[in-house]
Amino acid sequence: MKTQKFLQLAGISVAAMAAMGVTGAMAAKSQTFGTLLTPPGITTEVLGKGQGYDLGKQTVAAQIRDDIAFTDAKGLTLYTNDADPVGKATCVDECAKSWIPVAAPKGSKGFGEWSLVKRTDGTQQWAYKGKAVYHFVKDVDPGSVWGNSPARFGGRRKNGAGEYVGGGFRGGGARNAAPDLKPVDGWTPALAFPSTGIDVPAGITVKEVPDATGLALVDYRNRTLYALDGDVKREKKLDSSWVPAAAAQLAEPKGDFTLIMREDGIKQWAYKGRALFTSSTDLAPGDANGIGVDKKVAPAVVYAYFMPDNVSVQNTPGQGRILATASGITLYKREGVVHQSGGGHSLRRGHPNRPAVGRDIGINVKCGEECLQVWRPYTAPANAQPQGFWNIALRPDGTKQWVYQGYALWTYGGDKKPNDMKGNDDFTYAYAAPPGVDKESVKDLDVGTPMDGASALHWSIVVP
């Protein structure tokens, strides 16, 4: 089993993370990394349609992840107040009734771009890049912004405030979504993506690279950029799949980006002194198939996602990179699927993460006693905290179960070694109502996700 490696391009070493009390696969399993995106207790959520409330074909085929916000432990979007100076929170009294300060637990410490500010009542509040963060009282569901719940993009259902939203024809895209509520002047959502604060030259940007489990540098084609850890002269020993990231002849250095004049006359981009390459093995945006090809070359990750100690990322034939236990045993989620919508479940990345569906299903996977003999919850340590895309479900027996992007995680008893995926796409049909019962008389469909077609509950592999 190969461990995943990233090049440290954003300034926090593993030793420094350990000194701050940071745990997770990053500090435990790898040598160098970009900065962890969030401290413990701060999570991330995809905004709007990316929550996946709509089970139509458009949502299944292309899951939208245009905006990723920093959120609190409940998944509610964080905001900054334009009137707050760096290092101070001025929203108090009446203001704080609408904009709720995100309190930092006792004993919290500054972490990367996250710091603490002291409020007038003596409590501590989280701050991002020096600006205190709050959540908005009108946001009722994860993925909400300005009080606009993403639940309105799905079938008719109740949102977090108990109001009926959504509806319309399945596959119609936005369903019957109400007009957007307007932004509130003076307040700004705290975005993890695309707001990165990195000064990039033309032809290079920062994008989410799922295979690299983080925000990484990509070229103008959205292909992952990799950095060489060492002297560029070592390139002669590299595999032929590595292609130098060429710059325009008139390109100039910018910020941490410099230029290398190669012997063949090509200008090559470098970031923080490390030569950049693409991999000819990457066929689509989000791929990072070059991981593991050469121990000195790794994705140029600038903000790395949190990964628990007992979770790994495995490279599998056919399905690409998937989440697994620390020993490489495949992890699964329980997924709601409308069969008429297609989506290519058997294909690589045919299992999009739809957090809203995962939350609806929760740990009630409609699995009987015999079923639960082979499907087992993947537990989290007693001291585990929500962080990044990871959260915690409390089981009836008091144990904690890992939740990733809304989905509770499970293992399958039939998998005995890494890359076994014998439970993938095992499914049972889910009826909105028992045969012979009028569907209109049933208010809640199965697990809470309205599925107005031939619906089923699948056990599916989990992709980063």
C-alpha positions as CSV (number, residue, x, y, z in Angstrom):
1,M,0.0,0.0,0.0
2,K,1.4,3.4,-1.0
3,T,1.0,6.4,1.2
4,Q,-0.1,9.6,-0.4
5,K,2.4,12.4,-0.6
6,F,2.1,16.1,-1.2
7,L,4.8,18.7,-1.5
8,Q,4.9,21.4,1.2
9,L,4.1,24.5,-0.7
10,A,2.3,26.6,1.9
11,G,4.6,26.8,4.8
12,I,3.5,24.5,7.7
13,S,5.8,21.5,8.3
14,V,4.6,18.2,9.8
15,A,6.6,19.0,12.9
16,A,4.9,22.3,13.3
17,M,1.5,20.7,12.9
18,A,2.3,18.2,15.6
19,A,3.4,21.0,17.9
20,M,-0.1,22.6,17.5
21,G,-1.8,19.3,18.4
22,V,-2.9,18.5,14.8
23,T,-3.8,14.9,14.1
24,G,-4.9,13.2,11.0
25,A,-3.5,11.2,8.1
26,M,-1.6,14.2,6.9
27,A,0.6,14.5,9.9
28,A,0.8,10.8,10.6
29,K,1.4,9.3,7.2
30,S,3.2,11.7,5.0
31,Q,6.4,13.8,4.9
32,T,5.4,17.1,3.3
33,F,2.2,18.9,2.7
34,G,0.4,22.1,1.9
35,T,-1.3,23.9,4.8
36,L,-4.3,22.1,6.3
37,L,-7.4,24.0,5.1
38,T,-9.3,24.0,8.5
39,P,-8.6,23.6,12.2
40,P,-10.6,21.1,14.3
41,G,-14.2,22.2,14.7
42,I,-14.3,24.2,11.4
43,T,-15.8,22.3,8.5
44,T,-16.4,22.9,4.7
45,E,-19.5,22.6,2.6
46,V,-20.3,22.9,-1.1
47,L,-22.8,25.8,-1.6
48,G,-26.1,25.7,-3.5
49,K,-26.8,22.9,-6.0
50,G,-23.6,21.2,-5.1
51,Q,-25.4,19.8,-2.0
52,G,-27.2,17.4,-4.4
53,Y,-30.8,17.7,-3.3
54,D,-32.1,17.2,-6.8
55,L,-31.9,13.6,-7.9
56,G,-32.4,14.3,-11.6
57,K,-30.1,13.4,-14.4
58,Q,-28.3,16.7,-14.5
59,T,-27.3,16.5,-10.9
60,V,-26.1,12.9,-11.2
61,A,-24.1,13.5,-14.3
62,A,-22.2,16.6,-13.1
63,Q,-22.1,17.5,-9.5
64,I,-21.5,21.2,-9.2
65,R,-18.7,22.3,-6.8
66,D,-18.2,25.9,-7.9
67,D,-18.2,27.4,-4.3
68,I,-16.9,25.7,-1.1
69,A,-17.5,27.7,2.1
70,F,-16.0,27.4,5.5
71,T,-18.7,26.3,7.9
72,D,-19.2,25.6,11.6
73,A,-19.6,22.2,13.1
74,K,-23.2,22.1,12.0
75,G,-22.3,22.9,8.4
76,L,-23.6,26.5,8.4
77,T,-21.8,29.0,6.2
78,L,-19.4,31.4,7.8
79,Y,-19.2,35.1,7.0
80,T,-16.9,38.0,7.8
81,N,-18.0,41.5,8.7
82,D,-16.5,44.2,6.4
83,A,-16.6,46.6,9.4
84,D,-14.5,44.4,11.6
85,P,-10.8,45.4,11.6
86,V,-8.3,42.6,11.6
87,G,-8.0,41.0,15.0
88,K,-11.3,42.5,16.4
89,A,-15.0,41.5,16.5
90,T,-17.3,44.5,16.5
91,C,-20.6,42.8,15.9
92,V,-22.2,42.7,19.4
93,D,-25.6,43.2,21.0
94,E,-28.4,43.5,18.4
95,C,-26.0,42.7,15.6
96,A,-25.0,39.5,17.2
97,K,-28.6,38.3,17.2
98,S,-28.6,38.0,13.4
99,W,-24.9,37.3,13.0
100,I,-23.9,34.6,15.5
101,P,-20.2,34.6,16.5
102,V,-18.5,31.3,15.9
103,A,-17.1,30.5,19.3
104,A,-13.7,28.7,19.6
105,P,-13.8,25.9,22.2
106,K,-11.7,26.4,25.3
107,G,-8.1,25.5,24.6
108,S,-8.2,26.2,20.9
109,K,-5.0,27.6,19.3
110,G,-4.2,29.5,16.1
111,F,-3.8,27.2,13.1
112,G,-2.5,28.2,9.7
113,E,-4.6,31.1,8.5
114,W,-7.0,30.7,11.4
115,S,-6.6,32.7,14.6
116,L,-8.6,33.7,17.7
117,V,-10.0,37.1,18.6
118,K,-11.3,38.1,22.0
119,R,-14.8,39.4,22.2
120,T,-16.0,42.1,24.6
121,D,-17.6,39.4,26.9
122,G,-14.2,37.7,27.2
123,T,-15.1,34.7,25.0
124,Q,-12.9,33.7,22.0
125,Q,-14.1,33.7,18.5
126,W,-12.6,32.1,15.4
127,A,-11.1,34.4,12.8
128,Y,-10.0,33.6,9.2
129,K,-7.1,35.7,7.9
130,G,-7.6,37.9,10.9
131,K,-11.3,38.5,10.3
132,A,-13.8,37.2,12.9
133,V,-16.3,34.7,11.5
134,Y,-20.0,34.5,12.1
135,H,-23.0,32.5,10.8
136,F,-26.2,34.0,9.6
137,V,-29.4,33.3,11.6
138,K,-31.4,32.9,8.3
139,D,-29.3,30.0,7.1
140,V,-31.1,26.9,8.1
141,D,-29.3,24.1,6.1
142,P,-25.7,23.2,5.2
143,G,-24.9,24.8,1.9
144,S,-27.1,27.8,2.5
145,V,-25.9,31.3,1.7
146,W,-27.8,34.6,2.5
147,G,-30.7,32.5,3.8
148,N,-31.1,30.7,0.5
149,S,-31.4,27.0,1.3
150,P,-30.2,24.6,-1.4
151,A,-33.1,22.4,-0.5
152,R,-35.2,24.5,-2.9
153,F,-33.3,22.9,-5.8
154,G,-34.7,19.4,-5.0
155,G,-38.1,17.7,-4.8
156,R,-40.8,19.1,-2.5
157,R,-39.6,18.7,1.1
158,K,-39.2,20.6,4.4
159,N,-36.1,22.7,4.9
160,G,-34.3,23.1,8.2
161,A,-36.9,25.7,9.3
162,G,-39.8,23.3,8.7
163,E,-41.0,25.2,5.6
164,Y,-41.9,23.3,2.4
165,V,-39.5,24.2,-0.5
166,G,-38.6,22.7,-3.9
167,G,-40.9,20.6,-6.1
168,G,-41.4,20.5,-9.8
169,F,-40.5,17.9,-12.4
170,R,-37.6,15.5,-11.7
171,G,-34.6,16.3,-13.9
172,G,-35.8,19.9,-14.5
173,G,-32.7,21.3,-13.0
174,A,-33.7,24.0,-10.6
175,R,-37.1,22.5,-9.8
176,N,-39.4,25.4,-8.6
177,A,-36.6,27.2,-6.8
178,A,-37.7,30.6,-5.4
179,P,-35.7,33.7,-6.4
180,D,-32.5,34.3,-4.6
181,L,-32.6,36.4,-1.4
182,K,-30.1,39.3,-1.9
183,P,-26.7,39.5,-0.2
184,V,-26.6,41.6,3.0
185,D,-24.5,44.7,2.5
186,G,-21.3,44.7,4.6
187,W,-21.0,40.9,5.0
188,T,-19.0,38.4,2.9
189,P,-19.1,34.6,2.8
190,A,-15.8,33.1,4.0
191,L,-15.0,30.9,1.0
192,A,-12.4,28.1,1.0
193,F,-12.7,28.0,-2.8
194,P,-12.4,29.8,-5.1
195,S,-11.0,32.5,-2.7
196,T,-7.5,31.3,-2.0
197,G,-5.4,34.4,-1.8
198,I,-2.6,33.0,-4.0
199,D,-1.2,35.3,-6.7
200,V,-1.0,33.2,-9.9
201,P,0.3,34.0,-13.4
202,A,-1.8,33.6,-16.5
203,G,-2.5,30.0,-17.4
204,I,-2.2,28.7,-13.8
205,T,-4.9,28.7,-11.2
206,V,-5.9,26.9,-8.0
207,K,-8.7,24.3,-8.3
208,E,-10.1,21.4,-6.3
209,V,-8.3,18.2,-7.3
210,P,-10.3,15.4,-5.7
211,D,-7.7,12.7,-6.4
212,A,-5.1,14.8,-4.5
213,T,-7.6,15.6,-1.7
214,G,-7.0,19.3,-1.7
215,L,-6.8,22.5,-3.6
216,A,-3.9,22.3,-6.0
217,L,-2.2,24.2,-8.8
218,V,-3.6,23.4,-12.3
219,D,-2.8,24.5,-15.8
220,Y,-4.9,26.3,-18.4
221,R,-6.5,22.9,-19.3
222,N,-7.4,22.3,-15.6
223,R,-4.8,19.5,-15.5
224,T,-3.1,18.9,-12.2
225,L,0.4,20.4,-11.8
226,Y,3.1,18.4,-10.0
227,A,6.2,19.7,-8.3
228,L,9.6,18.2,-8.4
229,D,11.2,17.9,-4.9
230,G,14.8,18.5,-5.8
231,D,17.1,19.9,-8.5
232,V,15.5,20.2,-11.9
233,K,18.6,18.6,-13.4
234,R,17.3,15.3,-12.0
235,E,14.6,15.5,-14.6
236,K,16.6,13.2,-16.9
237,K,15.9,10.4,-14.5
238,L,12.1,11.0,-14.5
239,D,9.5,8.8,-16.2
240,S,8.6,9.9,-19.7
241,S,5.0,10.6,-18.5
242,W,6.1,13.9,-16.9
243,V,5.6,16.9,-19.2
244,P,7.2,20.2,-18.2
245,A,4.7,23.0,-17.5
246,A,5.7,25.4,-20.3
247,A,5.3,29.1,-19.9
248,A,4.8,31.6,-22.7
249,Q,8.0,33.0,-24.1
250,L,7.0,36.5,-22.8
251,A,6.0,35.2,-19.4
252,E,7.4,37.0,-16.4
253,P,7.9,35.8,-12.8
254,K,5.0,36.5,-10.5
255,G,4.8,36.1,-6.7
256,D,6.1,32.7,-5.8
257,F,6.2,31.7,-9.4
258,T,9.5,31.8,-11.2
259,L,10.8,30.6,-14.6
260,I,13.4,28.0,-15.5
261,M,15.1,28.2,-18.8
262,R,15.5,24.7,-20.0
263,E,18.3,23.3,-22.2
264,D,15.7,22.7,-25.0
265,G,14.8,26.4,-25.0
266,I,11.4,26.0,-23.2
267,K,10.5,28.2,-20.3
268,Q,9.2,26.1,-17.5
269,W,7.1,27.3,-14.5
270,A,8.4,26.7,-11.0
271,Y,6.6,27.4,-7.7
272,K,8.6,28.2,-4.6
273,G,11.7,27.0,-6.4
274,R,10.2,23.7,-7.5
275,A,9.8,22.8,-11.2
276,L,6.2,22.1,-12.3
277,F,5.0,19.3,-14.5
278,T,1.8,17.7,-15.8
279,S,1.3,14.0,-16.1
280,S,0.3,12.4,-19.4
281,T,-1.5,9.8,-17.3
282,D,-4.1,12.4,-16.2
283,L,-7.0,12.3,-18.7
284,A,-9.5,14.7,-17.1
285,P,-9.7,17.6,-14.7
286,G,-9.5,16.3,-11.1
287,D,-7.2,13.4,-12.0
288,A,-3.9,12.9,-10.1
289,N,-2.8,9.6,-11.6
290,G,0.8,10.7,-11.3
291,I,0.7,10.0,-7.5
292,G,3.2,7.3,-6.7
293,V,4.9,7.2,-10.1
294,D,8.0,8.9,-8.6
295,K,8.7,9.5,-5.0
296,K,10.2,12.9,-5.7
297,V,7.2,14.3,-7.7
298,A,3.8,15.0,-6.1
299,P,0.7,17.1,-6.7
300,A,1.4,20.8,-6.0
301,V,-1.2,21.0,-3.2
302,V,-1.4,24.4,-1.6
303,Y,-4.3,23.7,0.8
304,A,-4.8,20.1,1.9
305,Y,-8.0,18.6,3.1
306,F,-8.1,17.0,6.5
307,M,-8.1,13.2,6.5
308,P,-8.6,11.1,9.7
309,D,-5.7,8.9,10.9
310,N,-7.7,5.7,10.2
311,V,-8.6,6.6,6.6
312,S,-6.5,6.2,3.5
313,V,-6.8,6.9,-0.2
314,Q,-6.4,3.8,-2.4
315,N,-5.7,3.6,-6.1
316,T,-7.9,1.0,-7.7
317,P,-8.1,-0.5,-11.2
318,G,-11.1,0.8,-13.0
319,Q,-12.5,3.0,-10.3
320,G,-9.5,5.2,-9.7
321,R,-8.9,6.6,-6.2
322,I,-11.3,5.7,-3.4
323,L,-11.5,6.0,0.4
324,A,-10.4,3.1,2.5
325,T,-9.5,2.1,6.0
326,A,-5.9,2.6,7.2
327,S,-5.2,-1.0,6.1
328,G,-6.7,-0.4,2.7
329,I,-10.1,-2.0,3.1
330,T,-12.7,-0.2,0.9
331,L,-15.2,2.2,2.6
332,Y,-18.8,2.5,1.4
333,K,-21.7,4.9,1.7
334,R,-25.5,4.2,1.5
335,E,-26.7,6.2,-1.6
336,G,-30.2,7.0,-2.9
337,V,-30.5,6.6,-6.6
338,V,-33.3,7.2,-9.1
339,H,-32.7,4.5,-11.8
340,Q,-34.2,6.5,-14.7
341,S,-31.6,9.2,-14.1
342,G,-28.6,7.1,-15.2
343,G,-25.4,8.4,-13.8
344,G,-23.1,5.5,-14.7
345,H,-22.7,3.9,-11.2
346,S,-20.3,1.3,-12.6
347,L,-18.1,3.9,-14.2
348,R,-15.1,5.7,-12.7
349,R,-16.4,8.6,-10.5
350,G,-19.9,7.4,-11.2
351,H,-20.7,7.9,-7.5
352,P,-20.9,11.6,-7.0
353,N,-20.9,12.9,-3.4
354,R,-24.3,14.5,-2.7
355,P,-24.1,15.6,0.9
356,A,-27.9,16.3,1.2
357,V,-28.7,12.7,0.3
358,G,-26.1,11.4,2.7
359,R,-27.5,13.4,5.5
360,D,-31.1,12.3,4.7
361,I,-30.0,8.6,4.9
362,G,-27.8,9.1,8.0
363,I,-27.1,5.9,9.8
364,N,-30.6,4.5,9.2
365,V,-29.6,2.5,6.1
366,K,-32.7,0.4,5.9
367,C,-30.6,-2.7,6.6
368,G,-32.0,-5.5,8.6
369,E,-30.3,-7.6,11.3
370,E,-28.9,-10.1,8.8
371,C,-27.6,-7.3,6.6
372,L,-25.9,-5.6,9.5
373,Q,-23.9,-8.7,10.1
374,V,-21.8,-7.9,7.0
375,W,-22.2,-4.1,6.8
376,R,-20.4,-2.5,9.7
377,P,-20.2,1.2,10.7
378,Y,-16.7,2.6,10.4
379,T,-16.1,4.1,13.9
380,A,-14.3,7.2,14.8
381,P,-12.2,7.7,18.0
382,A,-14.0,9.0,21.1
383,N,-12.2,12.3,20.9
384,A,-12.8,12.9,17.1
385,Q,-14.0,16.3,16.1
386,P,-15.7,17.6,12.9
387,Q,-13.1,19.0,10.5
388,G,-13.1,19.9,6.8
389,F,-15.4,17.6,4.9
390,W,-15.6,15.1,7.9
391,N,-18.2,15.0,10.6
392,I,-19.4,12.6,13.3
393,A,-22.6,10.6,13.7
394,L,-23.4,9.4,17.2
395,R,-24.8,5.8,17.2
396,P,-27.4,4.5,19.6
397,D,-24.7,2.6,21.6
398,G,-22.8,5.8,22.1
399,T,-20.0,5.1,19.6
400,K,-19.0,7.6,17.0
401,Q,-19.2,6.9,13.2
402,W,-17.2,8.8,10.6
403,V,-19.3,10.9,8.2
404,Y,-17.7,12.1,4.9
405,Q,-19.4,14.8,2.9
406,G,-22.7,13.9,4.5
407,Y,-22.4,10.1,4.2
408,A,-21.9,7.8,7.1
409,L,-19.1,5.3,6.3
410,W,-19.2,1.5,6.4
411,T,-17.1,-1.5,5.6
412,Y,-18.3,-4.7,4.0
413,G,-17.5,-8.1,5.6
414,G,-16.9,-9.7,2.2
415,D,-13.8,-7.5,1.4
416,K,-10.7,-9.1,2.7
417,K,-7.8,-7.2,1.1
418,P,-7.1,-3.8,-0.5
419,N,-8.9,-3.1,-3.7
420,D,-11.7,-5.6,-2.9
421,M,-15.0,-3.9,-3.7
422,K,-17.4,-6.8,-3.5
423,G,-20.1,-4.7,-1.9
424,N,-20.2,-2.0,-4.6
425,D,-23.6,-1.4,-6.2
426,D,-25.3,-4.0,-4.0
427,F,-28.8,-2.4,-3.8
428,T,-32.4,-2.8,-2.8
429,Y,-35.4,-1.0,-4.2
430,A,-36.9,1.6,-2.0
431,Y,-40.7,2.2,-2.2
432,A,-42.2,5.5,-1.6
433,A,-45.2,3.6,-0.2
434,P,-46.0,0.0,0.2
435,P,-47.6,-1.7,-2.8
436,G,-51.3,-0.7,-3.1
437,V,-50.9,2.4,-1.0
438,D,-51.5,5.8,-2.6
439,K,-48.1,7.7,-2.7
440,E,-49.9,11.0,-2.1
441,S,-50.9,9.7,1.4
442,V,-47.2,9.2,2.3
443,K,-45.6,12.5,3.3
444,D,-42.0,11.4,3.8
445,L,-40.4,9.1,1.2
446,D,-38.3,6.4,2.7
447,V,-35.1,8.1,4.0
448,G,-36.3,11.7,3.6
449,T,-34.9,12.2,0.0
450,P,-37.9,12.6,-2.4
451,M,-37.4,10.1,-5.2
452,D,-40.2,10.4,-7.7
453,G,-39.1,7.5,-9.9
454,A,-37.8,3.9,-9.7
455,S,-35.7,4.5,-6.6
456,A,-33.2,2.3,-4.8
457,L,-30.7,2.4,-2.0
458,H,-27.2,1.4,-3.2
459,W,-24.1,0.5,-1.3
460,S,-21.4,2.5,-3.2
461,I,-17.7,3.1,-3.0
462,V,-16.7,6.5,-1.7
463,V,-14.5,8.8,-3.9
464,P,-12.5,11.7,-2.5
